[in-house]
Structure formats: C-alpha cells, structure tokens
C-alpha cells in the first residue's frame, strides 16, 4: 500500500504476490507519481500475510482508519511488513543507478552519499527511465552460485538442485561449508544467460562442482535470507516443512479448508490519489 505522512491511503493493492509483485507495484506507483505531478514524499509498504483471507478489505482503503486496521491485523495474524520504501528515495536510486530494495538502497546507506540530502529539496525529473526489476532466488555453496527465476520452471529447477546437493552430501569431493539462500534483484538483461541453467541431464548426473554457475558479483544486489551449515544437522522451523502431527488446530483447519472455498468477488486494487477519480478493481476469486 502507498500512504502519505498522515497515514492516508493513496493506493492499496493485493493483485501481486511476493517481491516480484511489489517491484511491479513500486514501478507503477513511481510512474504514476512522476507523470501526474504528485508529491513524491510518500511511502510504499509491502505486508506479508500468511493467509490472504486475513488481509483487510481493500475496498475500505478510502476510510481514515484503514492504516490502523492493517496494523491491528498484522499483530493478530503474524503478518509483517517486509519492505517500506520512500518513493523519493526510490526515484533517487533510479536516477543514480542504485537497485531498489537492495542493501545499497537503504536510507542508512543513502545518507552517506554527498548529494542525497540536497536531492530532497528539489522536484525529481519526470522523464527518467524506471527499470523493471525482477527478483531471483540464489543458492550459493562453496562451488558457486546458482540463480533461479521465481517461476514454475525456476522453482522446479531449484528443487532439482536441492536434491542434487542432497545426493552429494557425503561425496568426499564436495567442499562442504555453508548453503546460503539469497534474494537477488536485477534487470532481466543483467542476468541473461545466468538464470535457470540446470538441465535435466545435469540434475540427474552432474556433481555440484561441474555445473555452470552465475557470476557472484550479482550478490551485491542481493539480501541474504538464511544460511545452513552443511556439516551440522538442521532443524526446520518452516511450518510448511512440519508434519501434520506438529501442526496446531488452526494450521490444520486452514490446510484442509483452503481447497474448498466458494467463488466470491474480491476488491484487489484501490487508487485514491488527490485530484483524481477513485479507481477500484475487482476480481472473482475461487
């Protein structure tokens, strides 16, 4: 959602999911603000809810209490804000070649740049080119870095690569060390030819050190999500990896009822910028 300094909603959407969905949302809001002359001193925030049904009704975004309603829902439903971005900072990063949502784009890093403070006193250029970034999954071992797209094919290849690492766990040729999971944000052209490079033949026969790895300098545009010591036994904390016996009654109920929902109309996007007609988008959910 996008809001001003008084927590008044300007745009709320649940149309996209994950980092890729928020990157598209942020790109479109930056374009809208610049092209229509709106004040860029506003904020865009992405909340992750474990269950989409807990997200407050987007059609109510026009009401003054929507921001506090979202915060109350996050406390009750174990949701959390994954990203919060100043649109002025996002425009600054775009003009200076800094990739959004990366560690280099954080306010603490921007404050160290000599022209950042004076930039906030002016009006940003309205004709700048805003790149369309995408998020990629990176799995890094001592042998190298493998990149996977957040698509069905990318998820398939990532699963095959994890199985390959598992099959070679006791291979004496392996270097061991850590397995690191990264989320990397880049323009598709920047990582062309380095994504989803695990073929069927490689996943069946190759050893980890024989694969075609990506250039590790792309990690400067990544955030480390988690890491595992391959020499130690890991206990998974991921609810999705637990057995049914370990799930709570609430988790079990959500698991068994998620597949039996009646079709219903759902508001997925509301835009309320000043001086513009309110635009609302509905979709039929099943």
VENQUI-V343312 format. One record per backbone hydrogen bond with DSSP energy under -0.5 kcal/mol. CO is the residue of the C=O (numbers start at 1). NH is the residue of the N-H. Records with the same first field share a line. If there is no record, write none. Layout:
CO: NH ; NH
This chain:
1: 45
2: 10 ; 11
3: 43
4: 7
8: 4
10: 272
11: 2
12: 270
17: 21
18: 22
19: 23
20: 24
21: 25
22: 26
23: 27
24: 28
25: 29
26: 30
27: 31
28: 32
29: 33
30: 34
31: 35
32: 36
33: 37 ; 38
34: 37
40: 42 ; 88
42: 87
43: 3
44: 85
45: 47
46: 82 ; 83
47: 49
48: 80
51: 54
52: 55
57: 60
58: 61
59: 62
60: 63
63: 66
65: 69
66: 70
67: 71
68: 72
69: 73
70: 74
71: 75
72: 76
73: 77
74: 78 ; 79
77: 50
80: 48 ; 82
83: 46
85: 44
86: 90
87: 91
88: 92
89: 93
90: 94
91: 95
92: 96
93: 98
94: 97
99: 102
102: 105
103: 106
106: 109 ; 110
107: 111
109: 112
110: 113
113: 116
115: 119
116: 120
117: 120
118: 121
119: 122
122: 124
128: 130
129: 131
131: 133
132: 188
134: 186
135: 150
136: 184
137: 148
138: 140 ; 182
139: 146
140: 180
144: 141
145: 214
146: 139
147: 196
148: 137
149: 151
151: 155
152: 156
153: 157
154: 158
155: 159
156: 160
157: 161
158: 162
159: 163
160: 164
161: 165
162: 166
163: 167
164: 168
166: 169
168: 171
171: 174
176: 142
177: 230
178: 180
179: 228
180: 140 ; 182
181: 225 ; 226
182: 138 ; 184
183: 223
184: 136
186: 134
187: 190 ; 191
188: 191
189: 192
191: 194
194: 147
197: 199
199: 203
200: 204
201: 205 ; 206
202: 206
207: 210
208: 211
211: 213
214: 145
215: 218
216: 219
217: 220
218: 221
219: 222
221: 185
223: 183 ; 225
226: 181
228: 179 ; 230
229: 232
234: 236
238: 241
239: 242
243: 246 ; 247
244: 247
248: 252
249: 253
250: 254
251: 255
252: 256
253: 257
254: 258
257: 260
264: 285
266: 283
267: 58
268: 14 ; 15
269: 281
270: 12
271: 279
273: 276
279: 271
281: 268 ; 269
283: 266 ; 285
285: 264
